[in-house]
Amino acid sequence: MPKGNSENFVKQLELILDANKEKRLITLYIDNATWHKTNLVKDWVLANPSVKIEYLPKYAPEVNPIERHWWYLRKTTTQSVLFETADQCWKAIKNHFANLYSEQIVRLCQI
């Protein structure tokens, strides 16, 4: 999504719900970004009871697995690199994700 806001978050929720229609319950663990807690999001969750949102503790990046992955991405892909263009940077990031394997993800995201 191009911007973090309630409307785009609801679009993401709809994509997740659509991709997991066969699931009885989808539990999402998310951070405390302000757009995750607006009335628009709360109303959407109430209207879609098969989606449950759990919030990570505030100020606890060590329990947020994605924070570890962002650290790893920066360390292995973008840190100390001067890209000539934004496209070169995006290409490096896409390459990073394309070459991840499941064991790496599990290791990075273990709490």
C-alpha positions as CSV (number, residue, x, y, z in Angstrom):
1,M,0.0,0.0,0.0
2,P,1.3,3.4,-0.8
3,K,0.4,5.0,2.5
4,G,-0.2,3.8,6.0
5,N,-3.8,4.9,6.8
6,S,-7.1,3.3,7.9
7,E,-8.5,3.1,4.4
8,N,-5.5,1.2,3.1
9,F,-5.3,-1.0,6.2
10,V,-9.0,-2.0,5.6
11,K,-8.1,-2.8,2.0
12,Q,-5.3,-5.1,3.3
13,L,-7.7,-6.7,5.7
14,E,-10.1,-7.4,2.8
15,L,-7.3,-8.9,0.8
16,I,-6.4,-11.2,3.7
17,L,-10.0,-12.2,4.2
18,D,-10.4,-12.9,0.5
19,A,-7.3,-15.0,0.3
20,N,-8.4,-17.1,3.4
21,K,-12.1,-17.6,2.7
22,E,-11.9,-21.2,3.9
23,K,-10.6,-20.3,7.4
24,R,-13.0,-20.0,10.3
25,L,-10.8,-17.6,12.1
26,I,-7.9,-15.4,11.1
27,T,-5.9,-13.9,13.9
28,L,-3.6,-11.0,13.0
29,Y,-0.9,-9.7,15.4
30,I,-0.2,-6.1,14.6
31,D,1.5,-3.1,16.0
32,N,-0.1,-0.1,17.6
33,A,0.0,2.2,14.6
34,T,-2.8,4.8,15.0
35,W,-4.5,3.8,11.8
36,H,-4.9,0.2,13.1
37,K,-7.2,1.4,15.9
38,T,-9.6,3.9,14.2
39,N,-13.3,3.6,14.2
40,L,-13.2,2.6,10.5
41,V,-11.1,-0.4,11.4
42,K,-13.1,-1.3,14.5
43,D,-16.3,-1.2,12.4
44,W,-14.8,-3.4,9.7
45,V,-13.7,-6.0,12.3
46,L,-17.1,-6.0,13.9
47,A,-18.7,-6.6,10.4
48,N,-16.2,-9.4,9.8
49,P,-16.2,-11.7,12.8
50,S,-13.8,-14.2,11.2
51,V,-11.0,-11.7,11.6
52,K,-9.6,-11.1,15.0
53,I,-6.9,-8.4,15.7
54,E,-4.5,-8.8,18.5
55,Y,-2.2,-5.8,19.3
56,L,1.4,-6.3,20.2
57,P,2.6,-4.6,23.4
58,K,3.5,-1.0,23.0
59,Y,7.2,-0.2,22.8
60,A,8.2,-3.8,22.5
61,P,9.9,-4.2,19.1
62,E,11.7,-7.3,20.3
63,V,8.4,-9.2,20.3
64,N,7.5,-8.0,16.8
65,P,9.0,-10.5,14.4
66,I,8.8,-8.1,11.4
67,E,11.2,-5.7,13.3
68,R,13.8,-8.5,13.2
69,H,13.3,-8.9,9.5
70,W,13.5,-5.2,8.8
71,W,16.8,-5.2,10.7
72,Y,18.1,-8.2,8.6
73,L,16.9,-6.5,5.4
74,R,18.8,-3.3,6.2
75,K,21.9,-5.2,7.4
76,T,22.1,-7.4,4.3
77,T,20.7,-5.3,1.6
78,T,20.6,-1.5,2.1
79,Q,22.9,-0.6,4.9
80,S,26.0,1.3,3.7
81,V,24.9,1.2,0.1
82,L,24.5,4.2,-2.0
83,F,21.9,3.6,-4.7
84,E,22.0,5.8,-7.8
85,T,18.2,5.5,-8.2
86,A,15.1,4.5,-6.2
87,D,14.6,1.8,-8.8
88,Q,18.0,0.2,-7.9
89,C,17.0,0.3,-4.2
90,W,13.6,-1.4,-4.9
91,K,15.3,-4.0,-7.1
92,A,17.7,-4.9,-4.3
93,I,14.8,-5.1,-1.8
94,K,12.8,-7.3,-4.2
95,N,15.8,-9.5,-4.7
96,H,16.2,-9.9,-0.9
97,F,12.6,-11.2,-0.6
98,A,12.9,-13.4,-3.7
99,N,15.9,-15.2,-2.2
100,L,14.6,-15.7,1.3
101,Y,13.8,-19.3,2.2
102,S,11.4,-20.5,4.9
103,E,14.1,-21.6,7.4
104,Q,15.6,-18.1,7.3
105,I,12.2,-16.6,8.0
106,V,11.5,-19.0,10.8
107,R,14.9,-18.2,12.4
108,L,14.5,-14.5,12.0
109,C,11.0,-14.4,13.4
110,Q,11.3,-16.7,16.4
111,I,10.6,-15.1,19.7
